[in-house]
């Protein structure tokens, strides 16, 4: 499912640091299996035979000029603002133990960062380009109380709002007994004095959160779907549940999947137990009733993806029938007799990645023993199928829509053939979608995150690798034009990767702070360390 700005499975974030030619992906590090160490058994690659689309969003806190990194020490109350131009560092005093951080350049205001500080249940709003109220350089910081239960922060696409909410996949650090329906809305004012925070009562056990481009927020949780117009919130309030008119046996609220048009024109609901998807036209009046419009499928579905734009389409995988359903949303909303266009796939591939240009879809599976990947052209229905050396753990596509990247987890080898030896290691396979050329690459450590970005005519892939061995943790840099790969080891465990300006940054586990920068043009590597004490450049 595309167009996710917060959690849920699958997503892509376009333009890290507001760079239009970069893509970022993030994998669930808690569930990732490392070499011979196992992992969460519910999603372990060697044990789970269910289709699982393993992409999660983590908003990297960068603007055009700055990187904002919280100090790793739980007793710290500082957020480092690193200038990507000269690598100067200013530690900003925020609340205790800052965790989630999000940032954005906002017209008329400048660089703004939000930080959820779990140690004292506050959210810090940082205006990085304003003078500090203490007179010590730049960085105006204001703290706002939020409920102790909240454990995650997500920012709206325009940066004018953020929500502090309860992610059921994270531990409740401060409140073992919690009101699971609580959420805080942070509203950025034109001036610091106009900033405000309001508490909301929403659906519990949120598993999907989507902002739209027109300032609305949709939440999917145990009680169903909430819809909220952010500008309308001026006080604490209850957010009512939308009446969807669904059969609870076919669409149980604790399992169904939601997609919302970024322009808030429609919403679509899919359930693994129903041979149909349900479309809803979204009225501008939030009090107006929704009308359910079912679209039949040729079998049980597994994944849903949205191609936005003037003529939006929804793609639904139907692996039980070896088919892919394509729905023209606007036609389906206007014609009660509308039927989906069905494309024959032939293989039981239940997951899909749409290329950024919207012209192709890459079909794959995460089920054990399934090694096939298929490319389907949505314009002429041409297909190509390739067999990889290992089972796919996660999949992504390059910004230019020319390459697919399949991530593999380490497993046990059955014999000494080259294919089975490859399965012993974490790795990836580069796929040229035009020719089908496959380039398997063994990785030194476990891939936990990666960034794709452009440098001149080349597309570069930076893969973050974690490992207990100091010689195996670091960054793998791969040129997606030539397929050349270069590994750079890091002395500290890497924790986060992102792009700011013309640099890729990697934060690492260090109580006094450590950031390494890779210049995407010159390949120069520089490290900023010790900025909690006295920032120096190695």
N, C-alpha and C positions, 0 to 999 in steps of 0.2 A: 504494500500500500504506500503510495507516494504522498507528498505534501504533509508530512508530519513535522511539526515544529517542536515536539517535546518527546513523549515516550512512544511506546508501542513498538511492534516489530516493523522492520524496514523503514528506512527513510533516507533522504539525502538532504544535506544542507548546502545550498548554492551560495557561494561568495563568502567564504570565511574572511573576516577582516574587510568585508565589503569589496572583495576582489571578484569580479564577475567571471573569472576564468579558473576558479578553484572549486573542488568538491571535497567534502569531508565525510568520512564514515567512521563509525565507532562500534566496537563489538562489546558484548557483555563480558567484562573481565571476570566477574564473579562466577560465571558459568563456563568460561573457557577452560578447556582441558590442556594442561601443560604436560611436557614429557614425563611419563611415569609418575605423575602426581595425582591423576584423576581430576575430578571436578564435581560440580553439582550433578547428581545422577539424573535429575529430571530433564536435563538437556545435554548430557554427556554424549559426545559424538559416537562412541562405541556402543552405547546402550539404547539410545532413543531412536525408535523407528518411525516416529511421527514427523510429518513435514513441519519444519520450524524455520521461519524466516528471521535470521539472526542479525538484525540491524537495529541499533538503538541510537538515539540522538543525544549527544552531549554538546551543549552550546559552548564553543570555545570563546573565551572572553577576550576578543581582540577588536580593535577599531583600525582605522587607516594607519594610525601611528603608534598605538599602544598595545601592550599585552598586560592583562591583569591576572596575577597569580596569587592565590592565597598561600600563606605560610603553612608548611606541613605539620608543624608542631600543634598539638591539640590545645596547648595553653597559650598559643599565640593570638594576638588580636590585630594582626597587620595584613594588609593586602599590598603586594608589590605592584607598582605601576612602572613598567619597563618601556622606555622609548626605543622603538625599533630602529630609529635613524642613527642614534649615537650610542645605544645600549646603556644609557644612564638609567638609574633605578631610584625610585622614591618609595619608601615604605609608608603606606597610609594607615593611620589608626582607624580601625572599624570596630565591630563587635568581636566577642571572643569566639575563637575557633571558626573562622569563615570557611565555608564548604563550597556550595554551588556559587559560581560567579558567571554573570552574563554582561555583555557590553555592546554598545552601538554608538556610531556617530549620528547625532540628531541635529538637523538643520536648525540654526538659531540658538542652539544650546551647546553644542560641541560633544566631546567624548563623555559618555555616561556609562557607569558600571553599577550593577546591582550585585550585592553579596549577601547570601543567607548565612547568618552567624549562629550556629547551633548552640554555642556555649552559653549565650545569654538570650536566646530566642529573639533575635532582632534581624532586620534587613537593613543593610547600609546602602544608601544612594550616594554615589560618588560622582560629582561633576569634576572631571579631571582637569579641565581647562580653566576653572575658576580659582581665584586665590584661596588659600586655606584660611579659615577663620582664626587660626592661631598666628597667622602671618608668616608661617614657615613654608614658602613656596606655593605651588599649585596643588589643588585637590580639596574641594569643599565636600565634607562628609557629613551626612545626616543619618541618624539611627532611628528606626521605627520598630516598636514592639510587634511581634507576631505570636500566634499561639505556639506553645511549646511542642505540640505534636508535629508541626510541619517539618518535613525533612527534604524538600526539593524545591528548587526555584526554576521557573521558566519565563522567558521574556517574549513579548509579542514581536512580530517581524519589524514593526516600526520603532521599537525601543521605547515607546511612550508608556507601556504597561509591563508589569511582571506579576506573576502569581506565585505565592508560596503555598505549597500543597502537600498532601500526604501521599507518598509513593508506597504502596503496599509491599513492593519488592525490597524496600530499604527498612532497616531497623528503626524503631522509634526510640531515639537516643534519650530524650528527656522525659518521655511519658509512656511507661509500659501500659497504662490504662488511658485510652485516648478516645476522644470524639472523632471518629473517622470521617465525619462529614464536614470538617472545618477546612476553610481555605482563606488566604488573605490576598486581596487585590491591591497592588501598589500602583498608584497613578502618579506619573511624573508631571509636575506643573511647569509653567513657563519660567518660574523662578523657584528657588528652593523653598520659599515660604508657602508656596502653593502645593507642594508635594503632600500626598495623603495616602493612608492605608485604611482599607475597610475589610471587615471580616464577613465571609460569606458562608452560608450553610448549603452544601451541595451533595451530590450523590457520593456514597462511600465507595471505598476500594476502587479508585480511579485507575483505569488501565489504558486510556487514550485521552489525549488533550490536544485540541486543534484550534489555532487562531486562524481567522480569515483576514483577507487584505482590507476589509472595510471595518475592522475594529470589533469583531464578534469573537466569542469564545464558546467552543462546544466541548463538553465533558462526557465521557462514557464511563459508567461505573456500575456497581451492583444494582442500583435502583433504576438504571436506564440512562437517558441522555438529558443533559442540561444545556440550555442555550442562553447566552448572556451578551447583551450589548454593553461594552465596557464603559463607554462615555456616559451611559445612563446611571451608573452607580455613583451615588453621592452620600451613601450611608450604609451601615451594616444591613444585610438583607438575606432573606431566603431566596434561593434560585429554584423555581418550580421545575418539575420534571415534564418533559415533552410527552404528550399522549401520541404514541406511534401506531396504536391499533394492531399490534403484532400478536400472533398466536404464540403464547409463552412456551408451548411444547416444542415448536419448531424454532423459535427465536428466544431462547432463554437469555435473560438480561445479563447473566454472569459470563456468557460466552460469545455473544454475537459481535460482529466487527462493523465499524463505522467508517465511512469516508465522507468528507465534507468538501464541497467545491471551494477553492480559495477565494472566489468572489461571492460566496454565500448564495449561490443560485439554487443549489440542490444538495441533498444528502442521500446517501445510499447505504443500506444495511445488508450484510451478508451473514448467513449462519451455516455452519458445517453440516447441520442436520436438515437443511431445506433445499429443495431443487428449484429455487428461485431466489432472486434478490429483490429488495423492495426500494423503490425510488420515492423521494419526496421532493416536491418543489417547495422552496423555503420562502414564505411570504415575508414582506418587509415588516408587517405588523406581527410582533412576537406573540400576541394574544390570539392570532388567527389559527384555526385548526389546521393540522397537517392532513393531507390526503395520501394514503398509501397506494402506490402503483406497482404491483408485482410484475416482474419480467421472468418468465420461465427459463430454466436451464436444462440441458440434456442429461443431467446427473448431479451428484453432490459436488459442491465446489470446495476449493481449498484456499484460494488467494484472490484478492481483488486489487486492481491498480487503476489509477486515474490518469488520463491524458487530458490536461486542462486546455484552456484557450477558448477561442470563439465558438468552436464546435467540439465540445468536450466528449470524450469517449471513456467508457469503463470497460476494462478487460477482466474477465473472470476465468480462472483456470478450473477445468472440470476433469481432473485426472482419472476419475472413475470411468469416464467414457473416452479418454484420450483426446479431448477437445479443448478449444479455447473459445469462449463466448465474447463477442465484441458488441457493446451496447452504445448506440448513439443517444446520448442522454436527452438532448432537447427534443428529438423525435419521439422518444419513449414517453416523455412527459406530455406530449400533445396527442399521441395516438394510443387509445386504450387497448387496441388490438396489436400493438407493436410486438414483433418477435426479434430476438437477438440474432446477429449474424454469427454463424457457427463455423469455426475453422478447424479442420482435421489436423490433429497433432500426431496421433498414433501412439505416442509414448505416455505412460502415466506420470507426467512431470507436473507437480502441483504448485510450483513457485515460479514467479515471473519477475523479470527486471526489464522495464521499458527503457530504451536508449534515450538520452537527453533530447535528440531531435524528434522523438515521437514516431519514427518510421519503422523501428524493429522492436521485437521483444525477445529476450533471452529466457528460455524455459529450462528449469533444472529441478533437482530433487535433493533433499538432505537425508533420505532414507538409506540405511545401510545396504551396500551392494549395488546401488544405482550410480553409475558413473557417466551416464549420457547427459549431454547438454545440447540444446537445440536452439537455432536461430530461426525466427519466423519473420519475414518481411510483411508488414501490415498493408503495404500498397499492392504488391503483386502476388502475395501468398507463397512466394518461393521459400524453401526451407533448406536447412543444412543441419546435420547431426554429427556430433563429435563425441568420442569416448575418452574420458580423462583417466589418469592413472590412479586417482583416489576419489573418494566421496567428497562432495562439496559441503563445506561448513557454512560458507557465506559467499555472496556474489555481488559484484559491482560492475559498472560500465564507465569507461573514460568519458570526459567532458565532450570530446569530439565524436562520440558514438562509434569509434572504430575498434576499440578493444574491450574485451570483457576480462575481469580478473576473478578467478575462483580461488577462494581460500580453503585450505585443507588442514585438518587437525591430525596430530600424531596418533598412530594406532599400532597394533601388533602385526609384525610381518609373519606370513604363513610359510614362506620359503625364501630362497635367495635370489629370486628373479628381480630384475631392475624395477618392475612395477611395484612389487611388494616391498622392496627396500625403501622406495619412495614413501610408502605409507607409514614407515617407522618414524618419520620426521614431520614437524610442522612445515608447511610449504604453500606454494601458490602456483597456479597455472595461468599464464597470459594467453589469451585467445584472440587471434586476428579474425574479426567477424567477417571480413571480405573473403579471405583465402582459407580460413580454417587452420592456419598454422598454430601449433600448440607449443608453448615454451614452459615446461615445468621448472620451478626453482625451489631448491631446498632452503629453508630459512634456519638461521642459527638459533632463534628463540621463538617464543609463542607470539604470533601477531595479535596485538590488542587494539590497534587503531591505525588508520592511514589517511594520507592526504594526497589528492591528485591535483596538479596545477600545471600551468603552461609556462615555458621559458623559451621565447622566440618561436621557432617552428616545432619545438619538442614538447611533448607532454611527459611530465615527471611524476613518478609514484614514490612517495616516502612511506615506508612501513615501520611502525613502532614495534619493537621486539622486546619482550620481557624474558628474563631468565635468572635462575639462581646463580649461574656462572657469570662472572664479570666479563669474560671474553665473548659471551654470546648475547648479551643485552646491548641494545643500541638501535640504530636506524639502518634499514636497507633502502638504498636509493636506486630506482630502476627507471631507465629511459624507455618509455613505451614506443618510441620510434625505432630504436636500435636493439632494444631488449637487453642492453648492458645493465649489469647490477653491481653495486658497490656497497659494502657493509662498513659502517662506522661504529665501533664499540664505544660505549659510554661507561664511566666508572660507577655511576649511580643508577639505580633502577628507574627507567623512564616511566612517567605517569600520564603524560598528555602531549599531543602534537597538534599544531595548527599553523596557519599562515598569517603573517602580518607584513604589509608592504611587500618587498621582494625577498622576504626571508621566511623560512620554515623554522619554527621554534619547538623545542622539546623541553618540557619541565621534568625534573627528576627528584627522587626522594632525597631530601637533604634538609635538616632542621634549620639551617641558616640560609637556605635558598640556593637553587642552582638551575640555570637556564642555558641551553645550548642553541645557537642560531646557525642555520645553514643558508647561505646565499644561493638562491635558485639560479642565478646567472653565472657567478664565478666559482661556485662550490666551496667558497671559503667557509671555514667553521670557526666560530668564536663562542666562548662560554662566559656567562656572567654568574658569579658565585659570591656567596657570603653577603648578599645584600640585606640580610636581616641585621647584620652587624656593621659592615662597612663595604658597600658594593665595590667589587674589583672585577677586572676583565682578565681572564686567563689567556 
